């Protein structure tokens, strides 16, 4: 093992070591600070003579003369075992609860290798979350990555917890696990999650990685990767269905920017590094189903959009990688509607694969499209009626307006413990659609209207 | 072979001491022999972009130059293949890696080296051939006959039909006293476009089966189109619809920085889909290139070139080829990322200063051409590139530089997507520069009225935008009935014509003749409305006509006679009003 006392420069989270040899790129290092403390780091750049090391535990107390650096000759690995279920770890994968150390069954590189697109299986199993705006309008399927775009002060934590509590694939009783990665969230938020996991008994099937707001920020680069390495192990080696919750990705991106700026790299938009897209993709793309394994990794990352701005680089780049997004709206939140999901800019790209006759119900696609179109129209009319008054609208337009109001009040709004089945959700949807005149229902097949529209159903009975 | 040693590693960029190296030569890096390409030379130091993850590389490890630039292997076996960005077949990678992950240092031949192809020689011994002349054919799939072209000029010394692998000798050619072996496969450097005799102005439309494109913004065979839009506006669905339903003979689909799950959907769907013209699986005419966002960034940069080179190769056989690139923004970002690692002086928004040149060079590889060779043979490459502007704002450099070189602009729009109006192509912002050159074709093949109708409909849609501004201020009832009628007709145009459902069989592809009939139906209804209003009929009465609901469901009609019946019904309905 090579040990050096040749630190020449310390800048932010980075340490520059000179006169090194035989050091490899991405290698893990141990930094020994006078007084006996040891911190971990990773090689970011290496040449014949110099190595740049990013330090996970913060660089305070490191000096150019007294500190020694030891290169460990291997890349960052995580020891894995099913004993991890029910345990809580810190942002570097060390036990945070009072339990024993994990005896690993295998050690795996945490960067992960890209999954061969040819070896993937297309995700198509419907996950019922019990939340109407998700199930009917932005359906989640196993193996999908569907982020929640939120803003400061919006109830994304409640929503995430509700999804974790209620999510299930109907008619199956398969092994299920939750992997939770907290990135730079507050102690209070973390204990909210822990309490809920404990209360519902989810904790015994969960693995938690916590990097809290006062933990070193550079660790945040590692934390989601530890969580996903664990998720992949449980899914592809142990055939479990893993729901991975990562909150908050905004803090991750801030850490990325911090390191990039310390390295004096050419910045991209708003100071974030130009490779942020690629970097984020190596996190988000670690979701899916693969051939030869029954398990799956479903990812729900949460990010708070600075200034509720969807075009901010963090939200923007995320949206280009993930398979849709659930967008929370401040306006709905102010109207005291929970969950404040704004369905119009929300999207699930894998929805069509997970719905329909054999998966949910034959009319699902048409109903959802019709509600989208109707609600969008109603919202436009709402702003129009604010100018010209409701009386100036045509009778049909007034019906659309009513649809939009009822949609928010009855369909979007539901209790934090209200778990609606997809049938209940669709019934509710038809109930709302019956507000509109029948010839406006162009998105639904005629035969479904006859079958499901409440009016028609009653006629049939008579 | 030149040898050297690594001196520095920074992400995907490696510097090596490699004297006498040539720019763009391919090198093997480190003990694991990772594939890379020289992208900059400073004195004796070569800067290499590595196509695989560089974790664990050390300074001092060996670097070997292969002495040749990055090239693709062209020959029978390309079709139905799924490649990564540097033409390694993903299926073979899976077998070699023995698992679902792409491990490092895998080398795999692009074409199946063992498969024997049935070659039928058409050239004879003693024939004098030019570059590009056809030597013989291989029936590669049921749909496509692979034409083997001579890579050399000279006299054929020997050639014979029979069963060959791609690397076996099928004959010999002599030029200036030297003899060269002829094979089924040949190589071509990806960064160099394949030569042609002449390029022609495009005057044949690419029939896409998408109403808004064919009717209002047609693309020409051999043309270029850009599809910019924010995320979630349906770029990928549009690209895939074009790949599935266009009337081209070959489709090259490049997933450049795409989502893995979406690529899987393509991989699963294409073999199941039928070619609308022949009923055979679409995959038989398709080459897929999948370099997902988490695969190495340098291979993403190469994937676009790999795709367009394969497209040109099929064009040279005399085929019409469509290349879908999704997304060119990811490609540009790969350039930016590598430029940043090279510490180049950045241009706008951190993109390298050569971004505009690279984009122009890429789109310039499209065209309808007379192919190389003695006989008259015509082929085309149509390039349709998706652009993903940050925040959907197309004032950024990639969109702007793309618009400068492409001729069709299909602007995808978030508000349309929100209300599930698909394809979410904004008809007010989009444009095509091919309408004049294609008018003649439409008049001949569809109807002399077609272009007239489409222009009239577009005028109405533009009028609608103006009227909507007024409505926002005073409400719809304040408009005169004639103008309200326009709003009624444009609503029909939007909902019953422009909207097209890619997920139902009767609407996913719409033939030109059906497009014409549908458009005619709505415009006929509009004309009748106008004359009825002149006669003093109330608009409310017209809105309640039973035939209007039928028009709302005309997408489901399949036969022309159904439309004729519908047209009669319109006349009948209005007759009753009078």
Interface residues (C-beta under 8 A of the other chain):
Chain A: X21 X22 X23 X24 X25 X26 X27 X44 X45 X46 X47 X48 X75 X109 X111 X112 X113 X114 X115 X116 X117 X118 X119 X120 X121 X122 X123 X143 X144 X236 X265 X266 X267 X268 X269 X273 X274 X275 X277 X278 X281 X282 X285 X286 X287 X288 X290 X291 X292 X293 X310 X311 X312 X313 X316 X317 X319 X320 X321 X322 X323 X324 X325 X344 X345 X347 X349 X350 X352 X353 X365 X369 X372 X373 X376 X377 X384 X387 X388 X389 X392 X393 X394 X397 X439 X442 X443 X446
Chain B: X7 X8 X9 X10 X11 X15 X53 X54 X55 X56 X57 X58 X59 X60 X82 X90 X91 X93 X94 X97 X99 X100 X101 X102 X103 X104 X230 X231 X232 X236 X255 X257 X259 X260 X261 X262 X263 X264 X265 X267 X268 X290 X292 X293 X294 X295 X296 X297 X330 X333 X334 X336 X337 X340 X343 X346 X349 X350 X388 X390 X391 X392 X393 X414 X417 X418 X419 X420 X421 X471 X472 X473 X474 X475 X476 X477 X478 X495 X496 X503 X548 X549 X552 X553
